[in-house]
Amino acid sequence: MKLKSHKEKIEEPAGVQYDTLVTEEGEYKTLFCRTYLNRKQYKPLNIKLVISAIPGTIIKLYTAVKDSVEEGDVLLELDAMKMHNKILAPSSGIIKAIHVKEGERVPKNFVMVEFE
């Protein structure tokens, strides 16, 4: 079996649409699979939103709207998988909105608290 070097011209099948993959080393013609094309696009983390990492029930709220909190302060307590998780403030700031109530069940990736 003879391997072709990258400088040799490779015959491409008729009617095939190739995509270009750009890396630090160069550009490559390739075919992306359907899973890759339908993947969830990356979004940078928004530090002004406190989002539930797992589904659970809100046990207790420790803050209110317009409260000033410091980084690491406890915002609320979430009961998930028989564990009481204290949700901490990711940064210092003022609470803009609280989207949960005590006793409410929240799904995964639910926005619980917003900062200004």
GROMACS elastic network, one bead per residue, 0.5 to 0.9 nm:
[ bonds ]
;  ai    aj funct       b0    kb
    4     7     6  0.80030   500
    4     8     6  0.63307   500
    4     9     6  0.86078   500
    4    10     6  0.80883   500
    5     8     6  0.56274   500
    5     9     6  0.88068   500
    6     9     6  0.79244   500
    6    10     6  0.88486   500
   12    15     6  0.87911   500
   12    16     6  0.75667   500
   13    16     6  0.60370   500
   14    17     6  0.88383   500
   16    31     6  0.89258   500
   17    30     6  0.89152   500
   17    31     6  0.77279   500
   18    29     6  0.58025   500
   18    30     6  0.54170   500
   18    31     6  0.54417   500
   18    32     6  0.82583   500
   19    28     6  0.81658   500
   19    29     6  0.56573   500
   19    30     6  0.53722   500
   19    31     6  0.58532   500
   19    32     6  0.70874   500
   20    27     6  0.64053   500
   20    28     6  0.55289   500
   20    30     6  0.62198   500
   20    31     6  0.83745   500
   21    26     6  0.83696   500
   21    27     6  0.56179   500
   21    28     6  0.50921   500
   21    29     6  0.63036   500
   21    30     6  0.67996   500
   22    25     6  0.80349   500
   22    26     6  0.60017   500
   22    28     6  0.64966   500
   22    29     6  0.89986   500
   23    26     6  0.53239   500
   23    27     6  0.62247   500
   23    28     6  0.81778   500
   24    27     6  0.83325   500
   32    35     6  0.82346   500
   32    36     6  0.62853   500
   32    37     6  0.66584   500
   33    36     6  0.53953   500
   33    37     6  0.64578   500
   33    38     6  0.88180   500
   34    37     6  0.50670   500
   34    38     6  0.60639   500
   34    39     6  0.85092   500
   35    38     6  0.52288   500
   35    39     6  0.60447   500
   36    39     6  0.52957   500
   36    40     6  0.88854   500
   37    40     6  0.88056   500
   38    41     6  0.86056   500
   43    46     6  0.85862   500
   45    48     6  0.88747   500
   45    49     6  0.86282   500
   46    49     6  0.58599   500
   46    50     6  0.85436   500
   47    50     6  0.73704   500
   47    90     6  0.68066   500
   47    91     6  0.75955   500
   47   115     6  0.83436   500
   48    90     6  0.81473   500
   48    91     6  0.82253   500
   48    93     6  0.89274   500
   48   113     6  0.83223   500
   48   114     6  0.57363   500
   48   116     6  0.69403   500
   49    90     6  0.88301   500
   49   111     6  0.64679   500
   49   112     6  0.75599   500
   49   113     6  0.59852   500
   49   115     6  0.64002   500
   50    87     6  0.84594   500
   50    88     6  0.87662   500
   50    89     6  0.77694   500
   50    90     6  0.77194   500
   50   110     6  0.84273   500
   50   111     6  0.59035   500
   50   112     6  0.56990   500
   50   113     6  0.50833   500
   50   114     6  0.63575   500
   50   115     6  0.83035   500
   51   108     6  0.79918   500
   51   109     6  0.54579   500
   51   110     6  0.53201   500
   51   112     6  0.56487   500
   51   113     6  0.73067   500
   52    55     6  0.68325   500
   52    56     6  0.83409   500
   52    78     6  0.87389   500
   52    87     6  0.88084   500
   52   106     6  0.75669   500
   52   107     6  0.73033   500
   52   108     6  0.54729   500
   52   109     6  0.50066   500
   52   110     6  0.53077   500
   52   111     6  0.66186   500
   52   112     6  0.67830   500
   53   107     6  0.86870   500
   53   108     6  0.55585   500
   53   109     6  0.58192   500
   53   110     6  0.80705   500
   54    80     6  0.70399   500
   54   106     6  0.84558   500
   54   107     6  0.68616   500
   54   109     6  0.72047   500
   54   110     6  0.89063   500
   55    78     6  0.88203   500
   55    79     6  0.86590   500
   55    80     6  0.64033   500
   55    81     6  0.86168   500
   55   105     6  0.74098   500
   55   106     6  0.55366   500
   55   109     6  0.80673   500
   55   110     6  0.84427   500
   56    78     6  0.61641   500
   56    79     6  0.53793   500
   56    81     6  0.74063   500
   56   104     6  0.84740   500
   56   105     6  0.55995   500
   56   106     6  0.55474   500
   56   107     6  0.67072   500
   56   108     6  0.80186   500
   57    77     6  0.85599   500
   57    78     6  0.56059   500
   57    79     6  0.50826   500
   57    80     6  0.65941   500
   57   102     6  0.78894   500
   57   103     6  0.60053   500
   57   104     6  0.55697   500
   57   106     6  0.61223   500
   57   107     6  0.89206   500
   58    61     6  0.75904   500
   58    76     6  0.73635   500
   58    77     6  0.60412   500
   58    79     6  0.62451   500
   58    80     6  0.89054   500
   58   100     6  0.74015   500
   58   101     6  0.67589   500
   58   102     6  0.50941   500
   58   103     6  0.52330   500
   58   104     6  0.55285   500
   58   105     6  0.64037   500
   58   106     6  0.75224   500
   59    76     6  0.75619   500
   59    77     6  0.53745   500
   59    78     6  0.56353   500
   59    79     6  0.62605   500
   59    84     6  0.79959   500
   59   101     6  0.86504   500
   59   102     6  0.54957   500
   59   103     6  0.58379   500
   59   104     6  0.81416   500
   60    75     6  0.88491   500
   60    76     6  0.56218   500
   60    77     6  0.51807   500
   60    78     6  0.74707   500
   60   101     6  0.82130   500
   60   102     6  0.55449   500
   60   103     6  0.79294   500
   61    64     6  0.77424   500
   61    74     6  0.87698   500
   61    75     6  0.63737   500
   61    77     6  0.65342   500
   61   100     6  0.86786   500
   61   101     6  0.75065   500
   61   102     6  0.65737   500
   62    74     6  0.66003   500
   62    75     6  0.52021   500
   62    76     6  0.53173   500
   62    77     6  0.79696   500
   63    66     6  0.87698   500
   63    67     6  0.64329   500
   63    68     6  0.87080   500
   63    69     6  0.82745   500
   63    74     6  0.80962   500
   63    75     6  0.56418   500
   63    76     6  0.72907   500
   63    95     6  0.80046   500
   63    98     6  0.87058   500
   64    67     6  0.56279   500
   64    75     6  0.88273   500
   64    95     6  0.70676   500
   64    96     6  0.89777   500
   64    97     6  0.81625   500
   64    98     6  0.72792   500
   65    68     6  0.88160   500
   65    94     6  0.79052   500
   65    95     6  0.51448   500
   65    96     6  0.57708   500
   65    97     6  0.56000   500
   65    98     6  0.65470   500
   66    94     6  0.56532   500
   66    96     6  0.60019   500
   66    97     6  0.79455   500
   66   116     6  0.89369   500
   67    93     6  0.84333   500
   67    94     6  0.56011   500
   67    95     6  0.55348   500
   67    96     6  0.84264   500
   68    92     6  0.76359   500
   68    93     6  0.57428   500
   68    95     6  0.65312   500
   69    72     6  0.84268   500
   69    73     6  0.63422   500
   69    74     6  0.87373   500
   69    75     6  0.84481   500
   69    89     6  0.72739   500
   69    91     6  0.81230   500
   69    92     6  0.55400   500
   69    93     6  0.55812   500
   69    94     6  0.61767   500
   69    95     6  0.75424   500
   70    73     6  0.56533   500
   70    89     6  0.69452   500
   70    90     6  0.86073   500
   70    91     6  0.64337   500
   70    93     6  0.65300   500
   70    94     6  0.88278   500
   71    74     6  0.89431   500
   71    88     6  0.75181   500
   71    89     6  0.51590   500
   71    90     6  0.55795   500
   71    93     6  0.79407   500
   72    75     6  0.87732   500
   72    87     6  0.87863   500
   72    88     6  0.50920   500
   72    90     6  0.64130   500
   72    91     6  0.71114   500
   72    92     6  0.81026   500
   73    87     6  0.84327   500
   73    88     6  0.53839   500
   73    89     6  0.53899   500
   73    90     6  0.85207   500
   73    91     6  0.88694   500
   73    92     6  0.86102   500
   74    77     6  0.78213   500
   74    86     6  0.62380   500
   74    87     6  0.57847   500
   74    89     6  0.63420   500
   75    86     6  0.74837   500
   75    87     6  0.57020   500
   75    88     6  0.55219   500
   75    89     6  0.61631   500
   75   113     6  0.83212   500
   76    85     6  0.84069   500
   76    86     6  0.60316   500
   76    87     6  0.53984   500
   76    88     6  0.74312   500
   77    84     6  0.63389   500
   77    85     6  0.55381   500
   77    87     6  0.59414   500
   78    83     6  0.80393   500
   78    84     6  0.56563   500
   78    85     6  0.50229   500
   78    86     6  0.63670   500
   78    87     6  0.70984   500
   79    82     6  0.62184   500
   79    83     6  0.54533   500
   79    85     6  0.60729   500
   79    86     6  0.87980   500
   80    83     6  0.53612   500
   80    84     6  0.65388   500
   80    85     6  0.71721   500
   81    84     6  0.84266   500
   88    91     6  0.88227   500
   89    92     6  0.70248   500
   89    93     6  0.86574   500
   92   115     6  0.89597   500
   93   115     6  0.64612   500
   93   116     6  0.68924   500
   94   114     6  0.87961   500
   94   115     6  0.57308   500
   94   116     6  0.57538   500
   95    98     6  0.75288   500
   95   113     6  0.73308   500
   95   114     6  0.61150   500
   95   116     6  0.62175   500
   96   113     6  0.77293   500
   96   114     6  0.53681   500
   96   116     6  0.50630   500
   97   112     6  0.84680   500
   97   113     6  0.58542   500
   97   114     6  0.50790   500
   97   115     6  0.69798   500
   97   116     6  0.84319   500
   98   101     6  0.80446   500
   98   111     6  0.86739   500
   98   112     6  0.60258   500
   98   114     6  0.64127   500
   99   110     6  0.89783   500
   99   111     6  0.68801   500
   99   112     6  0.50104   500
   99   113     6  0.59884   500
   99   114     6  0.80792   500
  100   103     6  0.87810   500
  100   104     6  0.66088   500
  100   105     6  0.85542   500
  100   106     6  0.79305   500
  100   111     6  0.85608   500
  100   112     6  0.57275   500
  100   113     6  0.77353   500
  101   104     6  0.55418   500
  101   105     6  0.88384   500
  102   105     6  0.87975   500
  106   109     6  0.86086   500
  106   110     6  0.64457   500
  106   111     6  0.89966   500
  106   112     6  0.83757   500
  107   110     6  0.58111   500
  109   112     6  0.89721   500
  111   114     6  0.75315   500
